[in-house]
Amino acid sequence: MICYVDTSAFIKRYAQEKNSDLVVTIFQIISLITVTSSWTINETVAGLDKKVAKKQMRREEADKAIQMLVSKSSEVSIDRCVSIMITHSLLARSTNLIIKHHISADDALHLASALMVGVDLLIAGDKRLIEAARTEGIESYNVEIDADAQLLRRKLEGTSQ
């Protein structure tokens, strides 16, 4: 099974947030191939920095998480997660998704990446991205919504860890 993880879910690996434990579990399931966009690295660093500015995270914690993430960013696989590189064709596809679904450029890039790979699942914390992914036929779960998180937990129970 191939699972796409967008930035709003990916950041939960590096910062304690609602349902972070679920995201950590996703990365521990051996039979699950996790995928994200290379853009997720920049978005995650920005998100961690924003948490410091809002006093939701200590600078030292953020710096440690950023250092870990950036040191792995030169690899094809980040934290057991395959990183999809941004290409011209991916950008063109994402542009079409912006217009079709009225989503942000970032969300369109994530959705285009997921569609390109042909993922089975998409995990995010963004309502509009989840709706667009479902419209595109991707089984999607919003880790910010407890009901979705429960459904995802049940789905993952049958997979080997």
C-alpha positions in Angstrom: 0.0 0.0 0.0 1.3 3.5 -0.9 0.4 6.4 1.4 1.0 10.1 0.5 1.7 12.3 3.5 1.3 16.1 3.1 3.2 18.7 5.1 0.4 19.2 7.7 0.7 15.5 8.6 4.4 15.2 8.0 5.3 17.9 10.5 3.7 15.8 13.2 6.8 13.6 13.0 8.8 16.5 14.3 6.4 18.5 16.5 3.9 17.2 19.1 0.5 18.0 17.7 -3.0 16.4 17.6 -2.7 12.8 16.5 1.1 12.9 16.1 1.2 9.3 17.4 -0.9 8.2 14.5 1.5 9.8 12.0 4.5 8.2 13.8 2.7 4.8 13.5 2.3 5.4 9.7 6.1 5.7 9.4 6.7 2.6 11.4 4.5 0.3 9.3 6.9 -1.7 7.2 4.4 -2.8 4.6 3.3 0.8 4.0 5.3 2.9 1.4 5.1 6.5 2.4 5.5 9.3 -0.1 5.7 13.1 0.0 6.8 16.0 -2.2 10.3 17.3 -1.9 8.5 20.7 -1.2 7.4 19.2 2.2 10.9 19.8 3.5 10.7 23.6 3.1 7.1 23.7 4.3 8.0 21.6 7.4 11.0 23.9 8.3 8.7 26.9 7.8 6.1 25.3 10.0 8.5 24.5 12.8 9.9 28.0 12.7 6.3 29.4 12.9 5.7 27.3 16.0 8.7 28.9 17.7 7.5 32.4 16.8 4.1 31.5 18.2 5.8 30.1 21.4 4.3 26.6 20.7 7.7 25.0 20.5 11.1 25.8 22.1 13.8 27.1 19.6 16.1 24.2 20.7 13.5 21.6 19.9 12.8 23.2 16.5 16.5 23.5 15.7 17.1 19.8 16.5 14.1 18.7 14.4 15.2 21.0 11.5 18.8 19.7 11.6 17.5 16.1 11.5 15.2 16.9 8.6 17.7 18.9 6.6 20.4 16.3 7.0 18.1 13.7 5.5 16.8 16.0 2.8 19.6 15.2 0.4 18.6 11.5 0.4 15.8 10.1 -1.8 14.2 8.7 1.3 13.4 10.9 4.2 12.4 9.2 7.4 11.4 6.1 5.4 9.4 8.4 3.2 10.1 8.5 -0.6 10.4 12.2 -1.7 8.9 13.1 -5.1 11.0 15.7 -6.9 9.3 18.7 -8.4 9.3 18.7 -12.2 7.8 20.9 -15.0 5.2 18.2 -15.7 4.3 18.0 -12.0 3.9 21.8 -11.9 1.7 21.8 -15.0 -0.5 19.1 -13.5 -0.7 21.0 -10.2 -1.7 24.2 -12.1 -4.7 22.4 -13.6 -5.6 21.1 -10.1 -5.6 24.6 -8.7 -8.2 25.7 -11.2 -10.2 22.5 -11.0 -10.5 22.3 -7.2 -9.8 25.9 -6.2 -7.0 24.8 -3.8 -3.7 26.5 -2.9 -0.6 26.0 -5.0 1.0 24.0 -2.2 -2.0 21.7 -1.9 -2.2 21.3 -5.7 1.5 20.3 -5.7 0.8 17.6 -3.0 -2.2 16.3 -4.9 -0.4 16.2 -8.2 2.4 14.3 -6.6 0.0 11.8 -5.1 -1.8 11.4 -8.4 1.4 10.9 -10.3 2.5 8.1 -8.0 -0.9 6.5 -7.9 -1.2 6.3 -4.1 -3.7 4.3 -2.3 -4.1 6.7 0.6 -3.6 10.4 1.3 -3.0 11.7 4.8 -3.3 15.4 5.5 -4.6 17.9 8.0 -6.1 20.2 5.4 -9.9 20.0 4.6 -9.7 21.4 1.1 -6.9 19.1 0.1 -8.8 16.1 1.5 -11.9 17.1 -0.4 -10.0 17.5 -3.7 -8.2 14.2 -3.2 -11.5 12.4 -2.6 -12.9 14.0 -5.7 -9.9 12.6 -7.6 -10.7 9.1 -6.2 -8.0 8.9 -3.6 -9.0 7.4 -0.2 -8.1 10.3 2.1 -8.0 11.0 5.9 -7.8 14.2 7.8 -5.6 13.7 10.8 -7.0 16.8 12.4 -10.5 15.3 12.6 -10.9 12.7 15.3 -13.5 10.6 13.3 -11.1 10.4 10.3 -8.1 9.6 12.6 -10.2 6.8 14.1 -11.1 5.4 10.7 -7.5 5.5 9.7 -6.3 3.8 12.9 -8.7 0.9 12.2 -7.6 0.7 8.6 -4.0 0.5 9.6 -4.6 -2.2 12.3 -4.5 -4.9 9.7 -1.1 -3.9 8.3 2.2 -5.3 9.7 4.4 -3.1 11.7 
